Amino acid sequence: MSSTRCLIVDDHSVVRQGLDLLIGDLDDLEVVGQVTNGEEALEAVEQLQPEVVLMDVRLPGIDGVSAVKRIHQAAPGVKFVIFSAYGDKRLLSDAIAAGARGYVMKGSPPEDLLRAIRTVAGGKAFVDPSLSPTLLMTDGLDGDQPLSEREREILQLLAEGFHTEEVARRIGLSVETVKSDTKRVIGKLQADTRTHAVAIALRQAIID
């Protein structure tokens, strides 16, 4: 079984070394590189081709969220886990909008970080359990990112229990388009899963 290639981006050597030790003993994960800032991360992704990047937020030069956005645009196949001491809602929202699909607090148990890496590598989202109250208290949509009529229709059908394939058939779209629209809705609603997005939309009366 091939291991998931991970790149560590953090300006503190203790954190980098700790992550290297944590991941180094595992069969399914490996550290292919360590860098200290966003600029180095851009170069390392191109050279080392990691599958998952563990990204700190507060970095010298290019901050972590900006680095995620730039790398995501240049290499959309790379997945990101934000590993940060800061857990405010705006940072979480910005990170998700930039392309991150994992967010873990530095004070969390190592098992949570490993679970986040594996979850994100598998194509799903992971948000630190300690941030759940923040997520549940979200104000919902940013004012400059309203849902389109099609996005509301998709979310409404998901809320009614229809699977992605059924939603696609009812609206007359491809399954991939529905999946893409659903991911965009999740980002706009600052949610971590489509179930959470539905919950926010219901609470905000975006859907019935």
N, C-alpha and C positions, 0 to 999 in steps of 0.2 A: 504494500500500500504506500503510495507516495505521500509525503508530508506537505502540509501547507506552509508556504514560504512567507515569512514575516519580516518586515522592516520596522525597526524601532526608531522613533523620532522624538527625542527629549533632550533638553539642554542640561540636565543633571546627570552626571556620570553614575551616581548611586542608583538612580532609577533605571538607567540603561543596563547596568550590570545586574541589577535585581531581576529585571525582565528576562535577560539573557539566561540567567541561572534557572529561572522558573520554567522557561520554555525549552531550554536545552536538553532536559532529561526526558522529554516526551517523544514518543515515536511518531505521532501524527502532526507535530508542529516543529518548525525549525526557524532559527533566526539567521537570515542571510546578510544582515547588515545593521549597523547602528549609526545614526547621524544626529547632529545637535541642533539643526535649524531647518527652516522651510526651504531655503535655497539648496542646501545639501540634499534634502528629501527629493526635490525635483530631479536632480542628477542621479540619485541612487535608484529611484524607481525605473528610470530609463536603462541604467546599467545592470541592475540586479534582478529586475522583473519580479518583485514580490507579488504575492496574491493578496496579502492583507498588510496594511500599514497601521501600526499603533502610533497615534499622533497626539502629542501634547498640544494644549491650546495656546498657552503663553510661551512664545518662542521669540528669540531675538530676530530682528529683520522681519521676514514674512511670518505672520502669525499662523497658528495651526489651521484655523478655518479657511483662511485664504489659500494656504498650501493645498488643503484638501480640494478646494474648488478648482485650482489650476491643474492639479494632477488628474482629477476626475475628468476634466475636459480633454486632457491630452491622452489619458489612458483609462477609458471608461470601464475597463474590465477589472481594475484594481479596486479592492474593497477597503473601507476605513473603519477603525475603531478609535474613537476619541478616548484618551486616557488622561483625565484631568482632575485637578483639585477643586475645580469650580463647577457648580451644578445648577446655575441659574437658568431659568426658562429661556431667556433670550439666546444664550450661548448654545443651548440644546437645539433650539429652533434654527439658528444660523448654521450649525454643523450639519443638521439634516438637510437643509436647503442646499448646502454646498456639495453634498454627496455622501456624507457619512451615514452608516447604517448601524453603528454601534456606539454607545456612550457609557463609559464606566468611570466611577469615581476612584481616585487613587487610594482612598481609605477603605475601599471594599475588600472583601476576602479574595485571595488569589483565584479561588474557584470561579468567582463571577467573571473575572477577566478572561480566563481560559474558556469559559462557556460562551462569552461574547465573541471571542475570536472564531470558535468553531461554528457558532450560529451564523455570524456574518459571512464566513467563508462558504457556508452552505446556501447563501442567498437570502437569508432572513434577517430581520432586524432584532437588535437587543439593546434595551435601555436598562441601566442599573436599577435594581429593585428599590433602592433608597430614593430614587427620583420619582417614583410612581405618584406620591402625593402632589408633586409639582405638575406632573402631566395631567392628573385628574382635575387640577384647578386651572387648567389652561383657559385663556380667554377665547380660544378658538382662532378664527381666521385673522391673518394680518389684513389690514385695510386695503393693501395694494395687491392682494392675491385672492380675489373672489372666485368661488367655484363657478364654472361654466354650467350651462343648462345640461349638457351631456354628462358632466361630472356629477351633478346632483342626481340625474336619472340613474346613473350607475350605482351611486351610493344608496339611493332609495331601494333599488332591487337587491343589493347586498344586505340591507337592513331587513328585507322581507325574507331572507334566507336562501336566495337563489345563488347557485354556484357560478363561477366565472364563465363557464361554457354556456350556461343558461342565460346569463346576462347578455353575452355576446349574441346569442341567437335572437333574443327578444329585441335588441336594439338594432341588429343588423350590422354588427362590427366584427372584426376578427378577434380571436381570443387574445392575441398579443396586444392589440390596441386597448382592449379592456384592462389588461394587466398594467399596461403603461399608464393609462388614465388613473387607475386605482392607486398606483405608486405616487402619482402627482398629487392626488387628493390627500393621501396620507401626509405628504410633505406640507401641503398648504394648511392642513389642520393641526400640524405639529404633533401628530400621533405616531405611535411606534408600530402599530399593526392596523389592519383594516377594521378589526373589531373595535379597537379604540377609536378609530376615525368615525365609525358609525355612532358610537356612544357620544362623542363630542357633537356630532351633527344633530343627533336627536335632542341633546340638551340645549343646543343653541337654536333649535327649531329650523335648522337648514333643510331637514327632511321631516316627513311625518312619522 
